[in-house]
């Protein structure tokens, strides 16, 4: 008995390091069958230089290694691992998941000591079969198109795909033997690799509503919202404005206020001053001309009288000898002396 007790004390550190390592539960992750999953595993800075690993199992001692960060050991199959020592996180990616891949997995940091257990995090991965959609709420402008991307699991690869309006089973559109459907308003394409797309063409306001994306017995809800087209913007961008549109864009007339009336009054006063000045200048010129004419009138009348007398006393205006010599503005005596 004493030997067994001694043996138990000797093996206890090894058993604790092998089975009873500290574990932190990372929760449950769900993923569609056939899709990929990336798991981030965070660690503390003192473990930056340690080897990290990803294994399947709940306890380290019975965990099957799938990938490690050892330089000489590369991950095989559909599992890859990478370590970012700056961000202190290593990531594991599992691709093409099957329903049988569901189970417990460990993110682990290898400590390497005989008396110290590895630091691990437990994560449960649940691979489900069914359907999913990339975006369950879509909106598009009237007259445009929207596309719904529907994913299905491997189990429904050969199943018929449907697109239905909820509440109206007669509206269901089915893919044919070639995995496609096409008309003027809807197009369905199934690539047979777990994805089929539904394109709603030439949207109308009546297309707003809830729809089903169906594969086998599974459906996913999709809500489509159609918004009105902005016709005003389209008309403005493509055609020149009409006369009424041009008038509509004219700025409104400014109301006559007290300040604006003062401004107009100042302009009118300036105009009246200029007009008065021009009128006075014109009037002065006219008066000057009349004054000159008035001074010249007596002299003209005197000349006209002398000519009239000359014509009266001369017998023949054509004979130069009988023509009288007339001196203007001189006395008779001065004329006789000459």
FENSULQUI-V917017 format. One record per residue. RES is the residue in one small letter. D_CENTER is the distance of its C-alpha to the mean C-alpha in Angstrom with 2 decimals. Layout:
# FENSULQUI-V917017
res;d_center
RES;D_CENTER
RES;D_CENTER
This chain:
# FENSULQUI-V917017
res;d_center
x;81.53
x;81.25
x;80.10
x;77.34
x;76.14
x;76.15
x;74.21
x;71.60
x;71.12
x;70.78
x;68.14
x;66.17
x;63.78
x;63.10
x;62.51
x;60.17
x;58.21
x;58.13
x;57.23
x;56.35
x;53.47
x;50.99
x;48.10
x;44.83
x;43.24
x;39.61
x;39.28
x;38.51
x;35.72
x;35.16
x;33.82
x;33.93
x;36.72
x;35.78
x;32.72
x;32.56
x;32.69
x;32.16
x;34.18
x;33.80
x;37.20
x;37.36
x;40.51
x;42.01
x;42.33
x;46.06
x;45.36
x;43.01
x;45.80
x;47.06
x;46.71
x;44.23
x;44.72
x;43.54
x;46.28
x;46.89
x;49.11
x;49.45
x;52.18
x;52.19
x;55.74
x;54.88
x;51.34
x;50.78
x;48.87
x;45.88
x;44.27
x;45.14
x;43.80
x;47.20
x;46.77
x;49.51
x;48.36
x;45.36
x;43.76
x;44.83
x;43.46
x;40.11
x;39.87
x;38.37
x;38.43
x;36.99
x;37.66
x;35.45
x;38.03
x;35.58
x;33.60
x;36.90
x;35.71
x;36.74
x;34.92
x;36.53
x;34.91
x;36.78
x;35.75
x;36.91
x;38.30
x;41.08
x;42.43
x;45.44
x;43.34
x;43.08
x;44.99
x;45.28
x;44.05
x;44.55
x;42.44
x;45.29
x;46.13
x;49.54
x;51.77
x;54.80
x;57.54
x;60.43
x;60.40
x;56.61
x;54.41
x;50.98
x;47.88
x;46.06
x;43.39
x;43.92
x;41.15
x;41.67
x;39.60
x;39.65
x;38.84
x;38.43
x;38.33
x;36.25
x;32.62
x;29.12
x;25.59
x;22.45
x;20.41
x;22.54
x;19.87
x;17.63
x;15.79
x;15.05
x;15.00
x;18.48
x;19.59
x;17.23
x;18.39
x;18.09
x;20.18
x;22.23
x;23.74
x;27.19
x;29.47
x;33.24
x;36.14
x;38.70
x;41.10
x;39.13
x;38.56
x;40.92
x;40.25
x;38.90
x;35.26
x;34.26
x;31.36
x;32.58
x;31.51
x;32.98
x;36.08
x;36.73
x;38.40
x;39.11
x;35.40
x;35.49
x;34.61
x;36.41
x;36.11
x;39.20
x;41.39
x;38.82
x;36.20
x;33.96
x;33.43
x;31.70
x;31.68
x;29.55
x;27.44
x;27.65
x;28.02
x;29.40
x;29.98
x;32.14
x;32.48
x;35.51
x;34.22
x;33.11
x;29.82
x;29.24
x;26.08
x;25.70
x;23.36
x;23.16
x;22.86
x;22.38
x;21.53
x;23.45
x;23.47
x;26.74
x;25.21
x;23.84
x;26.12
x;27.46
x;28.50
x;30.60
x;30.09
x;33.77
x;35.87
x;39.59
x;40.18
x;36.83
x;33.86
x;30.39
x;28.58
x;25.16
x;23.42
x;21.38
x;19.60
x;18.95
x;16.96
x;18.10
x;16.66
x;15.67
x;18.65
x;18.72
x;15.52
x;16.92
x;20.34
x;19.29
x;17.45
x;20.34
x;23.53
x;25.27
x;25.91
x;29.29
x;31.90
x;31.11
x;27.36
x;28.43
x;30.81
x;28.23
x;26.18
x;29.33
x;29.54
x;32.07
x;35.54
x;36.49
x;39.24
x;42.58
x;43.14
x;46.05
x;44.45
x;43.40
x;46.98
x;48.44
x;46.42
x;47.61
x;51.14
x;51.17
x;50.22
x;52.97
x;55.54
x;54.78
x;55.14
x;58.49
x;59.86
x;59.11
x;60.64
x;63.76
x;64.22
x;64.09
x;66.50
x;68.98
x;68.84
x;69.52
x;72.31
x;73.94
x;73.92
x;75.53
x;78.20
x;79.07
x;79.58
x;81.76
x;83.82
x;84.52
x;85.55
x;87.81
x;89.61
x;90.22
x;91.64
x;95.27
x;95.80
x;94.65
x;96.99
x;99.93
x;99.33
x;99.20
x;102.50
x;104.24
x;103.18
x;104.46
x;107.86
x;108.09
x;107.57
x;110.19
x;112.98
x;112.43
x;114.15
x;112.12
x;108.73
x;108.78
x;111.92
x;110.91
x;114.53
x;114.69
x;111.26
x;111.44
x;109.66
x;107.55
x;106.46
x;103.70
x;103.90
x;107.38
x;110.80
x;113.53
x;115.78
x;113.26
x;112.85
x;116.71
x;117.14
x;114.76
